[in-house]
Amino acid sequence: MQAKTDMTTELALLGVLAALWGASYTFIKIGVETIPPISFIAARTLIAGAILLALIRWRGLAMPKDSATLWRFMVQACLNSVVPFTLIAAAERSIDAGLATILNATSPIFTFLLTALITRHESVTARKL
C-alpha cells in the first residue's frame, strides 16, 4: 500500500512540475507584450540566480573562487539559460505560447539528430532513436 501512495505522490508532484513549467511559457508570452525580451529574461535569470545563491548560502556552501570555474559557470549559464530563454522570449512575440512549448519539447530529438549527423561517434540504433 505504501508503494501505491508513493507513486501517487510522485505523479502528483510531476503534474505540479509540468503545470508550473508549462505555465512559464504563458507568463513569458504575457511579459514580452510590454517588456523587451532581453530585459525580461535578464530580470528572470537574475532573480533565479539570486534565489539559487541564497539557497547555496543557506545550506552553508560556498561558490568557487577560481576564475576558471567561474568562467565555466558563465559559459554554462549563457548556453543553457540566457541564450535559449532570450530566443524563446523573442519568438513568443510572434507565436503562441503553446507552440513555443511544443517546439521546445522537441529539443532532445533535434539534439540527438544533430549529434548523430555531426559527431558520428556512436551508431544510431532503433533503441537510441
C-alpha positions, 0 to 999 in steps of 0.5 A: 500500500505504501508503494501505491501512495508513493507513486501517487505522490510522485505523479502528483508532484510531476503534474505540479512540475509540468503545470508550473513549467508549462505555465512559464511559457504563458507568463513569458508570452504575457511579459514580452507584450510590454517588456523587451525580451532581453530585459525580461529574461535578464530580470528572470535569470537574475532573480533565479540566480539570486534565489539559487545563491541564497539557497547555496548560502543557506545550506552553508556552501560556498561558490568557487573562487577560481576564475576558471570555474567561474568562467565555466559557470558563465559559459554554462549559464549563457548556453543553457539559460540566457541564450535559449530563454532570450530566443524563446522570449523573442519568438513568443512575440510572434507565436503562441505560447503553446507552440513555443512549448511544443517546439521546445519539447522537441529539443532532445530529438533535434539534439540527438539528430544533430549529434548523430549527423555531426559527431558520428561517434556512436551508431544510431540504433532503433533503441537510441532513436 
